[in-house]
Amino acid sequence: MKTGPIADVVVVGAGAAGLLAAITAKQNNPSATILLLDSRQKIGAKILVSGGTRCNVTNERVLPSDYQGGPRHFVKHVLEAFTPTQTINFFREIGVELILEPTGKYFPVTHSGKTVLEALMKESDRLGVVLKTGHRIEGVRKKDALFSLKENSENLLWARRVILATGGLSLPETGSDGAGFRFAEHFGHTIIPTYPALTPLLSEDKDWQSLSGVTLEAELSFFRNGKKQASARGSFLFTHFGFSGPAALDISRHFAACPAQEKPEIFANFIPGSTEESLQNLILSRNGSGQSLKHFLSDEFLLPDSFLDVFLQRNNLGQLSAFSKLSLVNKRKLLRLLRESPLNVTGVTGYKKAEVTAGGVSLEEVRFSTMQSKLVPGLYFSGEILDVDGRIGGFNFQWAWSSGTLAGRSAVRSLS
Ligand SMILES: Cc1cc2nc3c(=O)[nH]c(=O)nc-3n(C[C@H](O)[C@H](O)[C@H](O)COP(=O)(O)OP(=O)(O)OC[C@H]3O[C@@H](n4cnc5c(N)ncnc54)[C@H](O)[C@@H]3O)c2cc1C
């Protein structure tokens, strides 16, 4: 078996987290040899497809409560180690100007993920990071103070420090196939069970499916055993297989994590932002002066006609009859269904469509001040491989940038 020289730091995985880890390592110790490896010939596939190819780099306001998974204090410390402001400044320094959209999301002014990836690759190259693409790592071992990384039956790489930035299981064609979980498990790390998150919801409800293509604003609530556990508000899209759009994606992790015997259910509030009381006042006290129910709802709430046709018909509310003729019982039913319509979700689409992986390497066994393993000195983690997943809005990249930076900085500082 051929063995090469010993690298100071080997970063496995050249996605968002790995690129930041390698760049920061080199910035902090220009004389250290930093090797960045990726199994794919072309790196950064997720950066390119992200945000509809526009790459939502970060968010105006990033809080630990925007994340699920491991303990909040861990997430807080990592985000503070490299904040969104530092992220925006870093990208400006490497030539990527970001602009803030009214939604709080930051995108490159070019509206292209390619700008982000190219700038990161250029910076990594300028600093002297050695990038090797098409190099898939099959196994990582530690003997005495050195790590050996097996590429194939012929090649073995050696390193003083290893940063695992191999991502999770989402969108596997981009190179993340869960190999990093196996490496971590080999070293005794606990892997919190994984499942797809930020992924569309499935429903066999033909009425909802018939609305494929219709978008509206909604607040979705997730119930477990009849108790509300979580909610997500935002744009909501009906599709031929179920539901998508930010609100559906954000709530999906809760449904995916819940065993069937605990009765996972999702309900939609189609008038988000209004209180029950204000709706009650509007619907129970008004007579609608001869307007049809459909027109009344369309005028009051700006709901799309196609949606109202299906919504009123499926609930036997007679869309053409005058609003004033609606019985009190039916007004109450309307009120309830506008605020809490069952979506009849049967599942979530899998990793193939998921933007992120929930679960992963347990944070209990990682030091939040350095991202170093508590079990194996010299082993570090960053990015989606860890048990942290953010909501839609740039939060997952921010986790990758922050945890990558902290891991890269800590790994080289520990060399001296
Ligand atoms: C369609 C889509 C859109 C998204 N949009 C956004 C968005 O706009 N904003 C946002 O914040 N987040 C977004 N995300 C999520 C975000 O892309 C991820 O959270 C982030 O890219 C994770 O970065 P990472 O470096 O941890 O992992 P990855 O980007 O998955 O990188 C891991 C790398 O490790 C390599 N690798 C794996 N195993 C090995 C091995 N054995 N040997 C060598 N290399 C290996 C892989 O090839 C890969 O390049 C989106 C995700 C998807 C799928």
The ligand as an ORCA input file, in Angstrom:
! r2SCAN-3c Opt
* xyz 0 1
  C     -31.775     21.590     -2.974
  C     -31.129     22.202     -1.753
  C     -31.241     23.563     -1.543
  C     -30.677     24.132     -0.403
  N     -30.755     25.476     -0.240
  C     -30.203     26.052      0.866
  C     -30.179     27.469      1.015
  O     -30.549     28.236      0.110
  N     -29.685     27.970      2.178
  C     -29.195     27.163      3.180
  O     -28.783     27.667      4.233
  N     -29.124     25.825      3.030
  C     -29.608     25.260      1.887
  N     -29.526     23.910      1.723
  C     -28.837     23.116      2.761
  C     -27.318     23.265      2.598
  O     -26.980     23.091      1.238
  C     -26.577     22.223      3.454
  O     -26.995     22.345      4.791
  C     -25.058     22.433      3.389
  O     -24.631     22.416      2.045
  C     -24.333     21.341      4.170
  O     -22.959     21.525      3.970
  P     -21.880     20.403      4.383
  O     -20.585     20.934      3.911
  O     -22.050     20.043      5.795
  O     -22.305     19.117      3.549
  P     -22.321     18.864      1.963
  O     -22.594     20.121      1.237
  O     -23.261     17.741      1.766
  O     -20.829     18.431      1.608
  C     -20.312     17.188      1.987
  C     -19.231     16.836      1.008
  O     -18.543     15.671      1.510
  C     -18.212     14.859      0.415
  N     -18.045     13.488      0.903
  C     -18.958     12.707      1.511
  N     -18.440     11.524      1.834
  C     -17.135     11.548      1.432
  C     -16.072     10.600      1.484
  N     -16.228      9.394      2.020
  N     -14.859     10.954      0.983
  C     -14.674     12.189      0.424
  N     -15.660     13.107      0.348
  C     -16.878     12.795      0.837
  C     -19.391     15.004     -0.540
  O     -19.034     14.679     -1.864
  C     -19.749     16.483     -0.372
  O     -19.098     17.283     -1.331
  C     -30.025     23.316      0.558
  C     -29.892     21.950      0.320
  C     -30.430     21.395     -0.829
  C     -30.256     19.912     -1.048
*
